[in-house]
Amino acid sequence: MQPLRILFISIEGNTRNFVTNLTAYAAQQHATDPSLPTIDALEISEVSDFVDETQPYFCFVPTYLNGGNGIDNGVKELMTNVMGEYIAYNHNAQQLLGVVGSGNRNFNEQYCLTAKRYAAQFNVPFVGNYELRGVPRDETRIYDALVARAREVAQA
């Protein structure tokens, strides 16, 4: 299986930390079973050049909101807009396999709201979620979900 490609945005370092740990976990799994994929991750930021994505990828995005509750009085995304713009650039959304979200569970209905909105906007699955920097069991759960989704798409 080809490496899983992840594009992510990290404002405070939580997503970067999780993706780094997830990448290490994937490498361990691949070393044990070469049929399992490694991970190729790329951080998107305000200074990233937009390019045409030619390979399937997953998006990892935290939730930062400024106003609204995302249910009945709107939502204003804050600081992660560049990821949505990157996905919407040219035909990049056609390569998107799914979205993984993170956030703080204390925000109730707003937890992972940006990822859920991206999944709906780009018509792809919301593959999984983890809180803040995640824990090792999240790495296993998210990795398994990514592999399952990649296999599902490959068989379609």
N, C-alpha and C positions, 0 to 999 in steps of 0.2 A: 504494500500500500504506500502511496506517495505520502510525504510529510503533510501533516495538517497545517494549513496556513492560517495564522491568526493576525488580524489587524486590531490594534487596541489603542485606546486613549487613556492616559493616566494623569490626573490632575495633582493628587496628593501623594502618589506613589503606591497606593493600595493595589490598583489594577496591575501596575508594572510588577510589583512583588508577587502577586498571584500568578501572573503569566510566567514569570521566571521560575517559580516553584513548579508550575504545571509542565513547563518545558523540561525541567530536570526529571520529573516523574515520568514523562513520556519517554525520555532517553533510557531510564531504568527499565521500563516495560519493553522497549525495543531491544535492549540488550538481552533480556530474558527470552523474548519471543520476537524474532526479526520480522514476523508478519505484522506486528503492531507498529503503527506509524510514530515517527518523531514529530516534533513541532517546529515550524518555522514562523517566528513572530516578528512583527514590525509595528513599532509605535508610530502613531499618527499624531501630529501636533499642529499648532498654528503655523509653524515654519515648514511643514511638509509640502513638497511639491505634489500636486495632484497628477497621478499617472493612470493610464488605462490598465485595470486589473485584467489579466489574461488567464489566471488560475482561480479555481474555487477557494473561498476563504470564509472564515467565521469572524464576526465582529464581537469584541468585548468592550462594554461601555458601562461606566459608573453613572449614577444619577445625581445630578446637581440641579436643583430647581430654585427659582426665585419667584415666589408667588404662585397662587393657585394650588388646588389640591389634586388636580389631575382627574377629578371625577365629575364634579358639577360646576366648578367655577374656573375651568381652564388650567393651563400650565405654561410656564415660561422656563424653557431649558436654559441652563447657564453653564458656560465654560466647555461644554462638549459638542457644541454645534458643528465644529469642523469635521467631526466624524460623520455626521449625517450628510454634510455637504460632500465629503469625499465619496461616500457610498453613492450619492445621487449623481456624481460626476460621470458624464458620458454614459457608458454601459456598465459601470462598476457594480450596480445593483444586480445585474444578471449573474454575476459570479458569487454573490452572497449566499452561503449555505444556511446560515442561522445566526442568531444573536444570543450572547450570554451577558447577563446583567449582574451588577453588584450595587450595593448600597447599605444603608443602615435600616434594620428591621424596625427601629423605633419610629420610622416615618410611615408605618402602616401601609395604606393604599399607595403611597408614593414609592415604596420599596421597589426598585428595579423598573420604575416607570419609563425611563428613557429607553431601556432595552425593549420593553414591551411595545412602546410606540414605534421604534425602528422596525421591529418584527412585523407589526401591522402595516406600516407605511411601505415597506419593501416586500411584503407578502412572503415572508420566510418564517420558519419556526422560532419561537423563543425556546432555545435549547436548554437553558439552565440558569441558575443563579447561585450566588454565594454572598455572604455578608462580609463587608469591609475587606480584610486581607485574606479571608478564607482560612480554612484549617485543612490538614492533610486529607481528611475524608472527603472534603469538597474537591480536591484535586482528582481523586479517584473517580468520584461521581461525574464530574464535568468531563474528564478525559473519556470515560466510557460513553457518555452522551455524544461527544464529538465524533468518536469512532463510529458509533451506531448511525449517526446522521450521515457521515461521509459514505458509509457502506450502502445506506438506503439510496442515496443519490446515485452512486455508482451502478447500482442494480436497476435503476429506473430506465 
